[in-house]
Amino acid sequence: MPRFRRAVVALLAAATAAAAVSRPLAAQAAPAAELPGRIVSVNPFLPLFGYFQGEFESRINKSLTFALASSYVEWLDDDPSLNLDAKVRWYGQERAPSGLGMAVSLGVGRIQQDAR
């Protein structure tokens, strides 16, 4: 397990460094007006398996967004789980919300257990 953990940490460090120093070419960069200011995403297939996940993300400025995410699942033993997260994402390429982003998240989760 420690070898796997070191590999994950190294991969995350490399991705962070790449996101921080990479800049799109002028021909590739879309003007900020062409990028969406708000995004709503919901997985349409997970409800088939009793799981719901959705997120709302809104641009604060050219490199920051704020997001609210929620998920709900009923486990095999029918104890439902609900999760709500608030996130602030940083996009190093200053094209929020497009490209690789890193987030700081604060959330709350609840598992309701049936009295048996």
C-alpha positions in Angstrom: 0.0 0.0 0.0 2.8 2.6 0.7 4.1 2.2 -2.8 0.7 2.9 -4.3 0.2 5.9 -2.0 3.6 7.3 -3.1 2.6 6.8 -6.7 -0.7 8.7 -6.2 1.1 11.5 -4.4 3.7 11.8 -7.1 0.9 11.8 -9.8 -1.0 14.5 -8.0 2.1 16.6 -7.6 3.0 16.3 -11.3 -0.6 17.2 -12.3 -0.5 20.3 -10.0 2.8 21.4 -11.4 1.6 21.0 -15.0 -1.6 22.9 -14.3 0.2 25.7 -12.7 2.7 26.3 -15.5 0.7 25.4 -18.6 -0.8 28.2 -20.7 -2.9 27.6 -23.8 -1.8 28.9 -27.1 -3.6 32.1 -28.3 -5.4 30.2 -31.0 -6.6 27.6 -28.5 -7.8 30.0 -25.9 -11.5 30.8 -26.0 -12.4 34.3 -25.0 -14.0 34.4 -21.5 -17.3 35.5 -23.0 -17.5 32.2 -24.9 -17.0 30.0 -21.8 -20.1 29.2 -19.7 -20.5 31.1 -16.5 -22.6 28.4 -14.8 -22.7 24.6 -15.2 -25.2 22.1 -13.9 -24.2 18.5 -14.2 -26.2 15.4 -13.3 -25.3 11.8 -14.1 -28.3 10.4 -16.0 -27.4 6.7 -15.5 -26.8 6.5 -11.8 -30.5 6.8 -10.8 -31.0 3.4 -12.5 -28.8 1.9 -9.7 -30.4 3.9 -6.8 -27.7 6.6 -6.8 -28.1 10.3 -7.5 -25.2 12.8 -8.0 -25.4 16.4 -9.1 -23.4 19.6 -9.1 -23.9 23.3 -9.8 -20.8 25.4 -10.6 -20.6 29.1 -11.1 -17.6 31.3 -12.2 -16.4 33.9 -9.7 -13.6 35.3 -11.9 -11.4 34.0 -14.7 -9.6 31.5 -12.6 -12.0 30.7 -9.7 -15.4 29.0 -9.4 -17.8 28.1 -6.6 -19.6 24.8 -6.7 -22.3 23.0 -4.7 -22.5 19.2 -5.1 -24.8 16.6 -3.6 -25.2 12.8 -3.7 -27.7 10.3 -2.4 -27.5 6.6 -2.3 -29.4 3.7 -0.7 -27.0 0.9 0.2 -27.8 -2.7 0.0 -29.0 -2.8 3.6 -31.4 0.2 2.7 -29.6 2.7 4.9 -29.7 5.9 2.8 -26.7 8.2 2.6 -26.8 11.9 1.8 -23.8 14.1 1.1 -23.5 17.9 0.4 -20.3 19.7 -0.5 -19.3 23.3 -1.1 -16.2 23.7 -3.3 -13.9 26.5 -4.5 -12.0 25.5 -7.6 -8.9 27.1 -9.0 -8.2 26.8 -12.7 -4.5 27.5 -13.4 -5.1 28.3 -17.1 -7.4 31.2 -16.1 -10.3 29.8 -18.3 -12.7 28.8 -15.5 -14.6 26.5 -15.7 -12.7 24.8 -18.5 -9.6 22.6 -18.1 -7.9 21.1 -15.1 -9.0 22.5 -11.8 -8.1 21.9 -8.2 -10.7 22.3 -5.4 -10.9 22.9 -1.7 -14.0 21.3 -0.4 -16.1 21.5 2.8 -19.0 19.1 3.2 -21.3 17.2 5.4 -22.6 13.6 5.1 -25.3 11.7 6.8 -26.2 8.0 7.0 -29.6 7.3 8.4 -29.7 3.9 10.1 -32.9 2.1 10.7 -33.6 1.2 14.3 -33.6 -2.6 14.3 
